[in-house]
Amino acid sequence: MTFYDIRVLKISREAYQKPVRESEIICYVPGVLCGCFGVTITFFAIHFVFRYFALERQGRLSYFHGCYFIVWLTIPILFGTLWGMTIAFLVGPDEEKTEYLRESIMSNYNLSMENITYVGSVYFRKNAKGEEEVVVNSMIAILIFTTMMGTSFAVVCYYGYLSYKRITSLIEEGESSYTRNLQRQLYKALVVQAIIPIVLMYLPVGNYLILPVFGVNISPFSKLVTFLYAAYPAVDPLPLMFIIDNYRNAIADFFYCCSSNKNRVTASEDEISRGQTTI
């Protein structure tokens, strides 16, 4: 039995007047898009390192200045490049996958294989003898992906735990009730901000990559994974906005002022319509 994971990018044949496969640039677009995910998870891990150094208050934020800062920027670029190259060279289009997917793509998307570009992993296939064998390239690719995601996840967990311990000690060190209350709010925000990427990125994408290896059909799950990953940038700042009192009050004041101004303008228009003048 063969299991696969596929991303489809629709290209209009009328716009290009030739099959997508003849355009080298278009064929590498899925690799670039997937490489952005490698950049994202790496930046997220670095963010947790930076957050802990800031909480630690021992001067290690200097490691994010000058030449060190260039090194930190280089790490996500390397991870993204490795992810994209793995996509392009190990799980890119080939004749066998194209023929295998032709009927499915036509029935589900009403598209010809000559008019799309895709990347896909076929983990098992049948050889000439009818025996099932492992597709080495796909297995190497999934090993690279899980290693990169595992490294990022380990960094997040490790520095998230250190940040948790540090904030706990800061609560006890607070000299005033205001300071202690602020530290408690930061603690709650940290916990929620650590859970959000796990729920929206690591678990969905990780399962999406690994489950097909064990014969689990992830087709109904694919759209949900895309939605959760796309929602992460919008959801991530919400804990700070609604848990920290200063931010929450500022947002409430903003909407209150907007509402008050609207009511004030409406009242003035009513007075003018009645021929009244307010000084």
C-alpha positions as CSV (number, residue, x, y, z in Angstrom):
1,M,0.0,0.0,0.0
2,T,1.2,3.5,-0.8
3,F,0.7,6.5,1.4
4,Y,1.4,10.1,0.3
5,D,1.5,13.7,1.4
6,I,1.0,16.3,-1.3
7,R,0.9,20.1,-1.7
8,V,-0.7,21.4,-4.9
9,L,0.0,24.8,-6.5
10,K,-2.3,25.7,-9.3
11,I,-0.8,27.4,-12.3
12,S,-2.9,28.7,-15.2
13,R,-1.7,27.1,-18.4
14,E,-3.3,29.9,-20.4
15,A,-1.0,32.4,-18.7
16,Y,2.2,30.5,-19.5
17,Q,1.2,28.7,-22.7
18,K,3.3,25.7,-21.7
19,P,3.3,23.0,-19.0
20,V,4.5,24.0,-15.6
21,R,7.3,21.4,-15.7
22,E,9.1,23.4,-18.4
23,S,9.5,26.4,-16.0
24,E,12.3,25.7,-13.6
25,I,11.5,28.7,-11.4
26,I,7.9,27.6,-10.8
27,C,9.0,24.0,-10.0
28,Y,11.1,25.4,-7.1
29,V,8.3,27.5,-5.6
30,P,6.9,24.8,-3.3
31,G,10.4,24.3,-1.9
32,V,10.7,28.0,-1.1
33,L,7.3,28.0,0.5
34,C,8.0,25.0,2.6
35,G,11.5,26.4,3.5
36,C,9.7,29.4,5.1
37,F,8.3,26.9,7.7
38,G,11.8,25.9,8.6
39,V,12.7,29.6,9.1
40,T,9.5,30.1,11.2
41,I,10.2,27.3,13.7
42,T,13.8,28.4,14.1
43,F,13.0,32.0,14.8
44,F,10.4,30.9,17.3
45,A,13.1,28.9,19.2
46,I,15.5,31.8,19.1
47,H,12.8,34.0,20.5
48,F,12.5,31.8,23.6
49,V,16.3,32.0,24.1
50,F,16.1,35.8,23.9
51,R,13.2,35.9,26.3
52,Y,15.1,33.9,28.9
53,F,18.2,36.0,28.6
54,A,16.0,39.1,29.1
55,L,14.4,37.6,32.2
56,E,17.7,36.3,33.6
57,R,19.2,39.9,33.8
58,Q,22.8,38.7,33.8
59,G,23.9,40.7,30.7
60,R,23.6,37.8,28.3
61,L,21.4,39.9,26.0
62,S,24.8,41.2,24.7
63,Y,24.9,37.9,22.7
64,F,22.2,39.4,20.5
65,H,24.2,42.5,19.6
66,G,26.9,43.1,17.0
67,C,28.4,40.1,15.2
68,Y,26.4,37.8,17.4
69,F,23.2,39.1,16.0
70,I,24.3,38.2,12.5
71,V,24.9,34.6,13.7
72,W,21.4,34.4,15.1
73,L,20.0,35.6,11.8
74,T,22.1,33.0,9.9
75,I,20.6,30.0,11.8
76,P,17.1,30.4,10.5
77,I,18.4,31.0,7.0
78,L,20.4,27.7,7.2
79,F,17.4,25.8,8.6
80,G,15.1,27.2,5.9
81,T,17.6,26.4,3.2
82,L,18.0,22.9,4.4
83,W,14.3,22.4,4.5
84,G,13.7,23.8,1.1
85,M,16.6,21.8,-0.5
86,T,15.2,18.6,1.1
87,I,11.9,19.4,-0.5
88,A,13.4,20.1,-3.9
89,F,15.8,17.3,-4.2
90,L,14.3,14.4,-2.1
91,V,10.5,14.7,-2.5
92,G,10.2,16.7,-5.7
93,P,8.1,15.6,-8.7
94,D,9.0,12.4,-10.5
95,E,7.3,10.3,-13.2
96,E,6.2,7.6,-10.8
97,K,4.5,10.0,-8.4
98,T,3.0,12.0,-11.2
99,E,1.3,9.0,-12.7
100,Y,0.2,7.7,-9.3
101,L,-1.4,11.1,-8.5
102,R,-2.9,11.9,-11.9
103,E,-6.3,10.3,-11.3
104,S,-6.6,11.7,-7.7
105,I,-5.7,15.2,-8.7
106,M,-8.1,15.2,-11.6
107,S,-11.0,13.9,-9.5
108,N,-10.4,16.2,-6.5
109,Y,-9.1,19.4,-8.1
110,N,-10.1,19.0,-11.8
111,L,-6.5,19.7,-12.8
112,S,-4.1,18.0,-15.2
113,M,-0.7,17.0,-13.8
114,E,0.9,18.9,-16.6
115,N,-0.6,22.1,-15.3
116,I,0.4,21.9,-11.6
117,T,3.6,21.7,-9.7
118,Y,3.7,19.7,-6.4
119,V,5.9,18.1,-3.8
120,G,5.1,14.7,-2.3
121,S,6.4,11.9,-0.2
122,V,5.8,8.3,-1.1
123,Y,7.0,6.2,1.8
124,F,6.2,2.7,0.4
125,R,5.9,1.3,-3.1
126,K,5.6,-2.1,-4.8
127,N,8.6,-3.3,-6.8
128,A,8.5,-5.4,-10.0
129,K,7.9,-8.6,-7.9
130,G,4.9,-7.0,-6.2
131,E,6.7,-6.7,-2.9
132,E,6.4,-3.6,-0.8
133,E,9.6,-1.7,-0.3
134,V,10.7,1.5,1.4
135,V,11.3,4.7,-0.6
136,V,14.7,5.8,0.7
137,N,14.5,9.4,-0.4
138,S,11.2,10.0,1.4
139,M,12.4,8.4,4.6
140,I,15.6,10.5,4.6
141,A,13.4,13.6,4.0
142,I,11.1,12.8,6.9
143,L,14.1,12.1,9.1
144,I,15.5,15.5,8.3
145,F,12.2,17.2,8.9
146,T,11.5,15.6,12.2
147,T,15.1,16.3,13.4
148,M,14.8,19.9,12.6
149,M,11.3,20.2,14.3
150,G,12.5,18.2,17.2
151,T,15.5,20.5,17.7
152,S,13.4,23.6,17.6
153,F,10.8,22.0,20.0
154,A,13.5,20.9,22.4
155,V,14.9,24.5,22.6
156,V,11.4,25.9,23.2
157,C,10.7,23.4,26.0
158,Y,14.1,23.9,27.6
159,Y,14.2,27.7,27.6
160,G,10.5,27.8,28.3
161,Y,11.1,25.8,31.5
162,L,14.0,28.1,32.5
163,S,11.8,31.1,31.9
164,Y,9.1,29.6,34.0
165,K,11.5,29.1,36.9
166,R,12.9,32.6,36.5
167,I,9.5,34.3,36.5
168,T,8.5,32.2,39.6
169,S,11.5,33.5,41.5
170,L,10.8,37.1,40.3
171,I,7.3,36.9,41.8
172,E,8.8,36.0,45.1
173,E,11.4,38.8,44.8
174,G,8.8,41.5,44.0
175,E,9.1,44.4,46.5
176,S,5.5,45.7,45.9
177,S,2.1,44.2,45.2
178,Y,2.1,45.9,41.8
179,T,5.4,44.2,40.8
180,R,4.3,40.8,42.0
181,N,1.0,41.2,40.2
182,L,2.8,42.2,37.0
183,Q,5.1,39.1,37.3
184,R,2.1,36.8,37.7
185,Q,0.6,38.3,34.6
186,L,3.8,37.7,32.7
187,Y,3.9,34.2,34.0
188,K,0.4,33.4,32.7
189,A,1.2,35.0,29.3
190,L,4.4,32.9,29.0
191,V,2.5,29.7,29.6
192,V,-0.1,30.5,27.1
193,Q,2.4,31.7,24.5
194,A,4.3,28.5,24.9
195,I,1.1,26.4,24.4
196,I,0.0,28.3,21.3
197,P,2.8,27.2,18.9
198,I,2.7,23.7,20.2
199,V,-1.0,23.4,19.3
200,L,-0.9,25.4,16.1
201,M,2.4,24.4,14.6
202,Y,4.4,21.6,16.1
203,L,1.6,19.0,16.7
204,P,-0.4,19.6,13.5
205,V,2.6,19.7,11.2
206,G,4.5,17.0,13.0
207,N,1.5,14.6,12.8
208,Y,0.9,15.6,9.2
209,L,4.4,14.5,8.3
210,I,4.7,11.4,10.4
211,L,1.3,9.7,10.4
212,P,1.3,8.7,6.7
213,V,4.4,6.5,7.5
214,F,2.1,4.4,9.7
215,G,-0.7,4.2,7.2
216,V,-2.9,6.9,8.6
217,N,-4.9,8.8,6.0
218,I,-4.3,12.5,6.6
219,S,-6.2,13.9,3.6
220,P,-9.2,15.2,5.7
221,F,-6.7,16.8,8.1
222,S,-4.7,18.7,5.5
223,K,-6.9,21.8,5.3
224,L,-7.0,22.1,9.1
225,V,-3.2,22.0,9.3
226,T,-2.9,24.8,6.8
227,F,-5.5,26.9,8.7
228,L,-3.8,26.4,12.1
229,Y,-0.4,27.3,10.8
230,A,-1.8,30.4,9.1
231,A,-3.6,31.4,12.3
232,Y,-0.5,31.3,14.5
233,P,0.9,34.9,13.7
234,A,-2.5,36.4,14.5
235,V,-3.1,34.4,17.7
236,D,0.4,34.6,19.2
237,P,0.2,38.2,20.5
238,L,-3.3,37.8,22.0
239,P,-2.2,36.5,25.4
240,L,-0.1,39.6,26.1
241,M,-3.0,41.9,24.9
242,F,-5.6,40.3,27.1
243,I,-3.6,39.0,30.1
244,I,-1.4,42.0,30.9
245,D,-3.5,44.7,32.6
246,N,-1.8,47.7,30.9
247,Y,-2.4,46.3,27.4
248,R,-5.9,45.1,28.2
249,N,-6.9,48.5,29.6
250,A,-5.4,50.4,26.7
251,I,-7.4,48.3,24.3
252,A,-10.6,48.8,26.3
253,D,-9.9,52.6,26.5
254,F,-9.4,52.7,22.7
255,F,-12.7,51.1,21.9
256,Y,-14.4,53.2,24.6
257,C,-13.1,56.4,23.1
258,C,-14.1,55.3,19.6
259,S,-17.6,54.6,20.9
260,S,-17.8,57.9,22.8
261,N,-16.7,59.9,19.8
262,K,-19.3,58.2,17.6
263,N,-22.0,59.0,20.1
264,R,-20.8,62.6,20.4
265,V,-20.9,63.1,16.7
266,T,-24.4,61.6,16.4
267,A,-25.7,63.9,19.2
268,S,-24.2,67.0,17.5
269,E,-25.8,66.1,14.2
270,D,-29.2,65.7,15.9
271,E,-28.8,69.2,17.4
272,I,-27.9,70.7,14.1
273,S,-30.9,69.1,12.4
274,R,-33.1,70.7,15.1
275,G,-31.5,74.1,14.5
276,Q,-29.7,74.2,17.8
277,T,-26.2,75.5,18.3
278,T,-24.0,74.4,21.2
279,I,-21.3,76.7,22.5
